[in-house]
Structures are given as C-alpha cells and as structure tokens.
Amino acid sequence: MSDADGLYIGLMSGTSADAIDAALCSFVPRPRLLAALEHPWPAMLRRQLLTIAQGEQPVDLDALGHLDTAIGNTLADAAGALLAKAGVAASAVRAIGSHGQTLRHRPDGPLPFTLQLGDAWVIAEHTGIDTVADFRRADVAAGGQGAPLLPAFHSRVLATPGQDCAVVNLGGIANLTLLAADGHVLGFDTGPANGLMDAWCQRHRGKPYDHDGAFAASGHCDQILLDQLLADAYFQRPPPKSTGREYFQLAWLDGFPRVAQLAPADVQTTLLALTVESIARALHDHAPDARSVFLCGGGVHNAALLRALTQALTPRTVASTAVAGVDPDYLEAMGFAWLARQHLLGLPGNLPAVTGARGLRVLGSLHTAMRPHA
C-alpha cells in the first residue's frame, strides 16, 4: 500500500461563499465519496468575505490577519463536523486538502497573484490532520492562470472513452472542462454563473440567492443589455483564462447605464441569460462535438437555470454529474482531497494545456499536524 493511500478530506468554498463543502474520500481503487456535508459560514464572517471580495470595503493588515485565522477556524470546524457525521477518527485521515477562500484572483499583468485565506496551520492544529493548502500559487508562479484546477480530476472521474464530453461547474463563476475522445483536456472560466445573480438578488430581494430561479423566471430578458454584457472583453479572450468575483461583481454590472432603466426582475433574467449564453458560446467554439454535458456546483439546484441551459445546449444531453455516479454538490471538494493526495505522492495537479503554466507542477504546501503520541 502506498504511503498516500487512506482517507482524505476535501474542503471547498467557492466565490459565492455560500457554505463550505466538506467531503471524506478514498481513492483506491477508485475515487469514492464516503461522507459529505455542507458547513455554514457564520453570517457575519460571510458578509465580510463577500464585501471584501467585491471590493466594497478596504481591509487593513490586522483585519486581514484576523480574517485568515477566522476562516481557518471555520474550515477546521467543517472538517470536525464531517468526521463526527461519518463516525471516523481524525487519526484515520491521511490529509486534508483545503482550497481556502479566494479574496482576490489576478493571474494576469506584470505581477500576477492569487490570494486564498484560511490559515492551514490552524486547520492542522485544530484537527490533528496534516493539511495541504495554497494550491493555486505554484501554477501562477509558473506563468499559469492558477485556475481552473480540477479538469485533471474531472478527467479521472467523468471521461468517457471514445466520446467528447464536457463538465460545467456552476459556482459563483462558471468553469468548463472539455474532455476529448482522444484524452486531451481543456478547461477555462466562461464567466459568471451564480455570483452576479446572487448579489443582485441580495440587493433587491434581501435574499442570498434566487431560490429555484423564481426571481429570474418572473422577468424578461433584455436583449440590449445582454448584448452589452456579452461584449465585455473577457468573453472575447481565448483560453487559457480565469476570472472571479473581483471582476464580475455589482460594480461591473452597474457600469452599464441600461441596468438603471430596467425592472430588477428583468435584470435578473438577463443575468441568467448571460450565464447560459456565455457557456453555450464556449461549448460551440471549443467543444462542438461534445454530445454530453455534465453539470455540477450549486447552480444545479436552480431550476430556471437548468431549463435555460438544457434548451440552449440542445441537441446535447444535459444532466447532473449524478447520472455518472458523482455527487454534483461535492465534486469540487472531492477534487481538492485528490489534489492533497497528489501532493503527498509528489505528482502534479495542474494541466498546462488548461492553465497555460510552463509545465506540470506539484501543487500546494504541506502543513504537518502534531499528532498525539501513542
């Protein structure tokens, strides 16, 4: 048995910061989800995360340090809650793979960087489990986008030999993985998924997200605004590319004068159409032969979004990853557990064809826990 065999925990919180997805996994002989849960962010901490991520509040160094520790504490709590639910001792877990919470992602320009908070030393200390974190910066240092990082894992669990297929993760940002019949893998962020819709819903309905897409279903798409949004330079850029909430945020949306002329419900409907159209164009341009599209992420629970995607992507088959035996809510958390295992094995986790990095890199840094003496 390899030293890296055993159980792993993946912790994932995306750009929506709606909750922490925690997954207990094994990978021998194949990836398996053994237990999972959604751990809530404390309400005040979540508001702070979103305010900073959207550039609405300056943050000083003391506040940043406190935030790093607070996020680490909450991630450790999520791992502890998962172990309690599964009835598994911490000593049975080989490592935790923690994505952390992204506050800034700026992979382009003369001094590219990506910033995820959530002190991994805090996680290791509180759980007693070795923790691998800070997965994105090695790829960025190698000239890559640092995102998306999970196409390699998607290939492992969802590729269909001899067939082109695609995986669309509907988080705060939408990212697309293209799995070609010949084994080639491509991936990139297509643009906003739930993030802008969530923020607009919070502003106008006082709710953190649009349940079942009811707010969007109550309005009408404004084609003029949709065309203006789709004219943004990001949608015209070829991959590799990635983005985040620091770009596609309410300040970006408010920069279009047309928004102020429309009813809030019509803007929400148009934002849903933006998600759908940007994904459909990406598939048309980069995966015209993909007949199957697997969906994962929080957006799979938005009924209006699923209806619109299914219609726009016809005649492709559109379905949740559940049809392939993979829980759509925890695919990403499983992926970061897998990346932790890759790190312990000394194996690369990135794909240069996806991120644009100069080569394969072992991702993350290891934070060793002080385990109790026998």
Secondary structure, DSSP 4 states (H G I P E B T S, - for coil): --TT-SEEEEEE--TT-S-EEEEEEE-SSS-EEEEEEEEPPPHHHHHHHHHHHTT-S---HHHHHHHHHHHHHHHHHHHHHHHHHHT--GGGEEEEEE--EEEEEE-SSSS-EEEEE--HHHHHHHH-S-EEE--SHHHHHTTS------HHHHHHHH--TTS-EEEEEESSEEEEEEE-TTS-EEEEEEEESSHHHHHHHHHHHS-SS-GGGHHHHTS---HHHHHHHHTSHHHHSPSS----TTTSSHHHHHTSGGGGGS-HHHHHHHHHHHHHHHHHHHHHHH-TT--EEEEESGGGG-HHHHHHHHHHTTTSEEEEGGGGT--TTTHHHHHHHHHHHHHHHT-----HHHH--SS-----EEE---PPP-
